[in-house]
C-alpha cells in the first residue's frame, strides 16, 4: 500500500479516486457511514435518500462499473409538475398544454413566438428569452426563484444545456454516451439499486476499497511538513492529498493558507436544504416518482416518492416520501412547522389521502446541497485549485469543485483524477 496518498471522504468522489488509484492510498472517513450526500436512511420501515436520487449517466465506464457491481433496476422516469392544482407531465415547458386553465395555455403558446436562441448573459435572461414570457411567468421563473432564492441575474446560464430541457417543439434525447449530461426528458429511463436505497451503489463500490479508517475527522493540514492531523490526535504524513470535502472548509484547515485564497473561497455561494421525510403506513397510491412545484405555497421545490424507485421498494409495507426545501440567508424558511406544512402539501397534491396515514415526519439538515453557479465561481475555483495543486492537494467532487454535478459525474471525475495520480 502506498501510504503517501491520502483520500479524504468515502462518498462518490473519494470512492472513484480510490478505485482510480487502484487502492494505492489510505482513505479517511469522518463518520461510520458510506456515501456522503448519496447515502440512504432507514426509518420506521421506510427508505429515504438524502435528496431525490436516480442513476443515469453519459459515462459508459461509470455505468459499467455500477451495473457490474450490483443488480440495478431500470424504468421510465415518471416525473410531474404541479401547477395550479394540475399535475402535468415533466417538463412543464413541453407539456403545458395539459393544464386545465386555457388562459395559461394561450399565454404560454403566444410566448413561444418570442423565444430567442444564442448565449445569454445570465439565468434570468435565459429563462425569459429561451421560453418566452408565458412559460417564464407560469413556471420557470417562480420555480427557479423558489429553488435558488436569489436574484437570478447572479447566476450564469452556461450550465443550463446539461439540465434545463428545451421548450415545446424542440426535439431532445437524453444521451447515455459522450460524457456530457443532457437534460432529462419525459421518456428518460433511469436506474436504481434493485434492492435497498440509492446508497447501496456506494456501499457496494466501497467493498472494493481496501484501506479505510472511519471516525477520522481532519483537523489541520501542514503544507510545509506535509502532515495531516485528525481531531482525535492522530497524524499522517503524506506526499499528496485527494479531498472530497467542501473546498472552502478544506482551505480553512490549511496552516498559513494565503489570505487572498481564503477571501476568494468565502465568495463561493451555496444553498442548504431541509430534507423532510414522511413515513406512510401503506404503499403509495401513485406511480409518480418526482413532483416539481413552483407554487410558493408548496414548501418543496422537489418531492420524491422514494419507494417508486424500484419494484423491491414498491412491495414494502411502508413507504417514504422525501421533500427538498431549500434555504439560505437570502431565502429563510417561511414556516417553523415544516413537517406539518409538507404533510399539508402532500394532501393538496393528492399524494396521500389523510393525515392519519402519516406514521412519522422528520427532517434533516443538509448544509451543502446546491453550489450556486455565480458568474465568478469558475475563476475562483480555478485559482483555488491552482494553489492547492501546487501543494499536491487535489480537490474533487460537487463541493470539492463547487460544480452543479450529480453523483455519476462525481464518480467519473474521481476515477479520472485517481488514474492520473496513479501514474504521476
N, C-alpha and C positions, 0 to 999 in steps of 0.2 A: 504493500500500500504506500502511495505517495502522500505522506502527511504534509507535504509542502503546500498543498492546495486545500483550502477550507471553503466549504459551501455553507452559506447561512440561509437556513429555511428549507423546509421539506414540502413546499407547495409545488404547483406545476413547474415553475421556473427552476427551483432547486432540483427537483427530480429530473427534469430534462437536462440540466447542466451536468448532473452526476452521471446519468446514463451516457451522455456525450463524452464524458471524461473516462468512461469505462471503469468507474468506481475507483479511479486513482485520485481519491480525495477523502476528506473527513467531512461529514455533514453535521452541523449543529442546529438543532431544532428547539425552539424556546418552550414548546408545550409537549404534551404526550400524544397529541393528535397529528394526523397527516392530512394535507390537502389545502391548508390555509383558507382562503376565501372560497375554495371549491369543495370544502368539507360538507358532510351531511350530519344532521342532528336527528336523533330518535327521541320522541316524547309521547307518552301515553298511547303507544301503539301506532303512532303516525310518523311518517318520514318527511323530513324537511331539508331542502338545500338552502344554503345561505345565498339567496338570490334565485332567479329563475333560470336554471341551467339546462342546456341540452347540448349534445355533441354534434357539431358539424364543422367541417374544416376544408380549406382548399389545399391542404398539405398532405399528399398521398402517404408520405413517410410517417406522419403523425397518425393518420387513420390506420395504417397497417400496424403500427406499434400498439395502439389501443385495441383494435379488433383481434390481434394475435395474442393479447394478454388476458382478455376476459370476454365472456359472452356478452354481446350487445344486442339491443332490441331497436329496430328501426320502424318508423311510421311517419305518415304525413303530419306535418305540423298543423295543429288546429288552434289558430290564434284569432282573436276578435278585437274589435274596437268598440268601446262603449261610448255612445254619443246620443244625447237627447233621449235617453231611456231605450235606445235601439242597440242591439248587439249585432254588428255587421262584420263581415269578413275583413281580416287584416290583409294589406294595409289600407287605411282609410282613403288615401289618395287614388287608389284603384277601384274601390268598392263603395264609394259614397252614394251611388245610385240605389243602394239597398236601404237607405234611410227612409223613414216614413214621412218626413217633412219635405214636401215638394219644393217649398221656397228655398230651403237649404240646398237641395239638389240643383236647382236652377242657378243659384249663386255660384256654386262650385263649377258647373258647366261653363257659365259665362266667363269665369275667371281663367279657365284654361285657354281662352283666346288671347290672354295677355302674357302667357308664360314666355320666358327668355332662356336662352342657353348661354353657356360660357362660364368664365370664372367669376366668382362673386367675392367681394371684399370681406364679408362676414356672414355669420349664420343667419342673422335676421334678414338680410337682403336675399340670401339663398332661399329662404322659406317663401318670401313674398314673390320673388320673380320665377322660381322654379315651379311653383304650384299655382300661382295666381291668387288674387285676394280672397276668393271664396273658400278654397281649401285651407289657405292660411288662417283665415278668421275662424272657421268652424272646427278645426282640429290641430293642424300643425303648429300654429303659434301658441295656443293655450297649452297644448301638451308639452311643448318644449320649455315654455316659461315655468310650467309646473315642475318638470323634471329638473331643470338647471337652476331655477330660482335666481336668475341674473339677467341683466341686460344682454340679450343675445348678440348684440354687436361686439361684445367682448370675446366671442368665440369665433374661431376661424371656420371656414367651410371646407377645408381641404381633407377632412376625414369622412365627409358625407357619402362619397362614392362607394364606400365599403359598407355603409349601414342604413342609408335612407333610400327607400325604394322610390323609383320614378313615378310620375303621375299616370293616370289612365291614358291608354293609347301608346305607351312606350313599352315594348317587349323587353323583358329581362329574364334571366335564369340564374339561379344560384349555381355556382361552379364548384365542383369538388376537386379541381386541379388548378395548376397555375400559380399557387402560392399567394394569391391575393383574394381577400374576402370580398364577396359580393352581397348586396342586401338580401335578406330573407324574403321569400315570396309566399303567396298563399299555398302553393303546391310544393314547397320545400320539404324534403324528407330529413328528419333529424333522428339522432340515435341517443340511447340512454342505456345504462347497465341493465342487463336482463333481470338481475336481482339486486335489491338494495337501492341506495340513492346515488346521486352523481358522484359523490366522494369515493365510491367503490373503484372508479377508474384510477384514482391516485393512490388509494390503499394498495391496489393490485400492482401498479407500477413500482411502488416503493418497496415491494418484496424483492425487487432486483437490486436494491440499494444495500450495500454490504456494511458500510461503516457509518453508523448513526449514533449520536449522543443526544438523548432527549433532556428536556428541562435545562437547556443551556441558553440563557439569555445574554446576548452580547452587551457588555457594559462599557467597554473602552477599546479603542484601536490605536496602537502606537505605530505611526508611519515610519519613523526613523529606525526603530529596532525591529519592525515587522513582527509585532506580537499582538495577539488578541486576548482580551481579558473578559471573562464572563462574570455576571453579577454574583455568582456563588463562589468567587475567588479563584477559579481555575484560570490558567493562562496557556496559550497555544502559540508557538512560533509558526510563522507561515512564510511562504515565498509569494503567494498571491491569494487573493480572496475573491470569491464569487458571492455576491449578495443579492437576495431577492426581497429584502425589506424595503420599505419606502425610502427613497434616496435622501429625502430631507432628514429623516431620522438617522440614517446611516452616517451622514455628514456630521450630525450633532455628536456622534460617538468618537469622531476622529480627533485625536490630540492635535492642537495647534492648526486646526483647519483654517485656511485663509478667510478673513472676514468677508471679502467680496464673494467668495463661493457660498458662504452661509447666507449672505444677504440675497443672492440670486435664488437660492433654494427656498427661501422664505416667501418668494413671489409665486411659487407653484401653487395653483389653486385646485381644490378638490371638493367633492360632495360626500357627505356622510349619509348613511341610511339607518332608519329604524326598520328592521325586518320583523313584521308582525306575523306570527304563526298561529293558525287556528286549527284546532283538532275537532273534527266532527265524528259523530258516533255511527256513521254508516258510509258505504261507498257513495261518492258524489254522483249527482243525477245528470251530469252533462259530459260530453266528450271533449269539451273545450279545455285546452292546456294553458292558454295565456289570454289575458284581457288587458288592453291598453286603454287608459281613460284620461281624457283631457279635462274633464269637469273638475273644477277646484273643490267641489263639494264631495268628491270621491277622494279619500285620503291618499290612496296609492296611485302612482302613475302606471305600475305594472302589478298584476295579480296572477299568481301561478297556481293552478290546481295540480299539485305535485304528483298525486297518485295517478294522474292520467299520462304519466311519462312512460309507463310500461304496463304490460299485461300482468306482471307479477304484483306491482303495486295496486293495480285496479282490484285485485282479488282480496286485498287486505280488508279486514272488517272495519277498521277506522281509517279515515283519510285526513290528509293535511292540506291546508290552503295557505299560501305564502303571499304576503303583500309587501311591496317595496315602497317606503315613504321616505323621500329624500329630504334632507335638511342641511342648513349651513348658516353661518352668521347672517347672510343676506336673505335666507329663507327659513325663519324659525318655524317650529311645529305649530300648527293652528289650534290644536286641542291637546289637553293633557291626558284625556281618556282615550288614547289612541286605539287600544284594543277594542273598546266599545264602538268607536267610530268605524273601524274596519268591519266589524260584525254587522253594523247597520248597513254598510255599503254592500256586503255580500247578499243581504236580503234584497236590497234595491236592484242589484244586478241579477237576482234570481239564481244565485249560486247555492243558496241554502233556502229552506222553506220556513224555518222557525229558529229563533234564538235557542230553543230547547235542544236543538241538535248539537250545539257547541259544548264540548266537554272541557275545553281549556282554550285560552287565548293568552299568548305571552309575546314579548318582543325582545330582540337582541339588538345591540348597537354595533354597527359596522362603521368605524371611523373613516377608513379609507375605502370608498366604494367606487366612485367615478372620478378619474382625473379630468379636470376641465381643460379642453383644448383651446386655451387662450392664445393670443397672437404671439406672445413672447415665449411660449412653452418650448418650442423646438430649439431656439437659440440657447435658452437657459440649460436645457438638458444636454445639449451638445457640449457646452462649456464645462458643465459638471462632470460629464463622463470623461472628457479630456483630462481634467485634473485627476480624477480617480485612476484612470488607466495609466497615467504617468507614474502612479504609485502602485501599479499592479493590483488594483481593485476594480472588479468588473460588476456593474450593476445591471440586473436583468429582471424583467417581469413587468406587470401592469404598472405598479408604482415604483419599481426599480428604474423604469424608463419613462415613467409618467405618460404612458400611452394608453389610449382607449382601445384595448385589445382584450379578447376573450382567452379562456384557458388553453384552447388548442394552439393559438398563436404564441401564447406564453411558453407552452411546452416546446413548440418549434424553435423559438428563439433561444431557450435554454439548451436544447440539443445542439444547435448551431454553435453557440458560444463554447460549450464543452468540447466539441470536436476541434474547434480552432485552438483552444488552450492545450488540448492533449498533445498537439504536435508543435507546440511553441516552447 
